[in-house]
């Protein structure tokens, strides 16, 4: 079975974020770093080359594939600030309706700019996602 390439490592989160070339994207990433650290109560860690993750959990699919993944994370991509949070928690739909301007994909929340969303709602989404994922058996 293939090994997942994106795993935790000892690279510096601060160096990674300071290296984000776009000034606005870098500022948004630093703000999300603080927001996620506050919402999760966890320390950030690099996962792969470009994802900042918080905490971890073990998952196992019915197929037998298993691995470790972060509870919440983000990456300052060129096109979007991508946040990785799990869905399926209480009040998710209600919170998403009041979040602001965003796009979604599989467990991804894409933001053009952090100013486009309500930071209190975003914080609550992260907090509830982490709480839900921590309670859900793999």
N, C-alpha and C positions, 0 to 999 in steps of 0.2 A: 504494500500500500504506500502511496506517495506521501512523503512528509510535507507538512505545511511549511511554506517558506517564511511566512510572517510570524515571527516569534519574539519573545522579549529578549532584550539585549542590554548591554551596559553603556550604550552610546549616551551622550549628554543631551537631555531634553532642551536645556537652555541653549546649547550650541546649535542644535538643529533649528530651533525657532528663531534665533538671531540670524541664521543663514537664509531665512525666507526673503527672497529678493524684493518682492513688492511690499512697500512700506505699510500700506493699509492692511494687506493680508496678514502681515507680521503683527501689527497692532491688534487685529481681530483675534489672531491665534493666541496671543499672550493674554487677552481678556478671557477667551474660552478656557485657557489653561487654569486661570484663577477660578472661574465659574465652576468648572468640573471638579477641581480640587475641593472647593467648598461644598459642592453638592454631594460628592461621593465620600469625602473624609479620607480619601486615599492619595498616596503620592503618585505622581506621574512616572511613567517608564516608557522608553522607546520600544516599539514593536516593529521589527523590520527597519527599513530605511526612512520611512516617512509617516509613521503613525505614532501618536502619543496616546498611550493607553493607561487606564486606571483599574487596578485590581485584576483579578483573573477568575475564571471558572472552568471547570472541566465539562465538556460536552461529549455526548455519544449518540450517534445516529442509529436508526434501526438496522442500517446496512453493516454496522459494526465499526464504522469509521469513528474515531474519537480524537480529541485533542484539547488544547488549552486555548482560551481566547480571553480578551480583556472584557471587563464589565461595561465599560464605556470608553470612548476614545474619539480622537479627531485627527484630521490631517489638513494642513493648509495647501490644498491643491491649487494648480494654476487657475482653473475656471471657477472653483467654488471652495468654500470652507466646508469640508465634509465632516459631519459628526456621525459617529457610529453608536447608536443606541438600539436596544431591543424593543419590540412592540409587544402588545398584549396585556398591558397593565391597566389598572383602574383609572378612569377619567382620561385615557389617552386621546380619544376623539375630541372631547371637550377642550382639552389643552391645545391640541393641534389647531383647532378652529380659532383660538385666540392668540396663537403664536405670532402671526405676521406673514411675511412673504418668504416662501421656501419651496423647495421641490423635494420629493422623496424617491427612494429606491429601496431595494431590499436592505432593511436595517440601516439605511443611510438617510441622513437629513442634509440636504444641500442648501447652503446659504451663500448668496452673492456677497452680502455684507452683513455684519453683525447688527448694524443699525436698522436692518430691515425687520428684526424680530424683537419681541418683548423679552428682555433678559430674565425677568422673574419667572415667566412661563417656561423659558428654555431651562432654567435651573430646576424647576419642578419636573419637567419631562425627564431630565437626566436622573434626578433623585429617584423618581418612581420607576424608571427603567432598571436602574441598578438594584433597587429593592426587590423588584419583581424577578429579575434574573438570579439574584442571590438566593431567593426562596424556591425557585423552580428546579426540580430534579432534572438531571441531564438525560 
